[in-house]
């Protein structure tokens, strides 16, 4: 029996986050710098002797099932929406006596700020294309993932997460005017390795309850003209950060993170609640050049840049403050899929 698997990487957003969100991206052009890391959303598809489709989320401990009439029984809205968007890429749907099972899990909790929701959608899409032996263009894959999240499910946000999960690596993404340009930043891995060695990634808490309100507040303030100049400043940081990376000026890159974080906080008062400010101040006291929330704000993961000789000290004080420090490495690839032959087994 052939089993299909896929994984899509999550990302750390460094500069330009928020400019990929409508209406700014369409009206002014969004620019974002991010890099994928070795934290993934992983999916597996197997044939099942039972008719219909079963989705198992191991980390959420939840199951959704589709039986006759294409009606879902379950609350896994995101993977359900992926399958609803791909009616012609359901293996064995023509055979009413068999079905298939999809199992998935994420390396991080929901609401991480690392783009896990988009990584899930991209991973599932890649899985279905592989199982159906169908080809797709990377840009089309990213745009379909965007449509499922932002249009079909009305989840607020931008485009950087879907594109990062598809393309991978350290890239600048240019959004606007009906097209997306993907610009790889580094061909020499030395700067990437040096940056990686200076960064600490830490989880400070769940932000899921804040996400929709936070994004709506940011869009409202932008439309009303309150934060347009801050979006412009945020976008300008991307070009400067890219030049610093290409010249291996990692300390200056870290200090620029601080400057950009100060501007980012002006997008909305909900971006940096007291716990975020407390952790950030603590990191600065123990040597951090700069840092930021890795996503839209409110919680999740924070990333800090610091000198090599202060790294262990900073990890220690962050851990003592309740931050869960998470080791990571950069990866230069996007979503991947593969198939293996396994012995026949009964699938629930």
Phi, psi and omega in degrees: 000132181273132177245134181253141180224155177208155174214143178234135184279153170271176187222157166257121176273122183264305185220148174090358181302136183103332178281351176271002182264142176289146007267001185299316185301318182285323186274330186234347182086115179266148178221129185224140173246121175215172178215140179281153183230170186275045168241129193231160160256129189240138182226152178219140179235131176226151171292150181229143177289346179269140179291158179091190183236135175238134176245124180245120173258109185290320183284328178272351181054052183223156180224138170237144180228142172243126177240212184300143177085006178056041178253133183269139171243099183151174186239018178276075191299319185293306177295328175299317180295325178298313180292324177296329181280351184235057185296336181267359180243042175256106179303139174068012181293339179282344182257108185284354181266350179228167178210203176210161183236134175245128178243140184212158169199160180247148177285350180226162179290158173300154181071031185281336188081009180256008180081031185292325180297315179292323177297324177297312181298314181297318180297316179295319178299313179299321178299314181293319177299320180293317182294328181268358182057044181247144180263153175210147176286140181304319179297319178295323178298314179295320181291324177294318177299319177299315182298317181299315182285307191275330183258302184296319183256355179056036175277120184292148179153184183252207184249349189296325184294317181295317181292321178298316181297328180280310189270321178072171178084182176272110186223154166258130179249128179253120184245142174135161177057037174075012179212162177232128178252128179256118184243100175300140187264317189240130171258335177266122183286348184302312181296322179295317178294321179294318177297314179304319182290344181262355187257143174237131181248127183221141181265124183251350178147163184289138179239012188300322183289342182268342195301304185296315180297320182294313181294320179297322179294319179296317180295317180300314181296325178292312182299323180282356176088004184288329189238012182303316182293330178289324174297318178298318179295319179299318179295323182295333179297332186298314181297317180295317180296321179297317178297320179295319178297314184293340176255011176058033177267076190287322178299317178294325175300315179297319179292327178293330175303319178297313181300317181291325179296320178298323178287317182302322182297339179285348178298321183196143177292348182274352183292319184237082174295169185308320181298324179293314179297322180295315180294319181296316179298319178299315180298318179298320180296337183247031165105356182293132173291321182183181180179188183185166165289141184279345180238214185290336178128176176093334182163207183085224181263146169242151177238139180231141175252134183211162175296152182306317186285350178256000188299308183295322176299314182293319176300320182295311184291326177294317178297319179295334179274003178095003177281132179270103181285130186239111175300147179203166171224153173288148171235147184256011179240160174261213184299144180227149175221155179201170180226147178225153175267128179231161177293151178297139177209158178281135180247130180291000000 
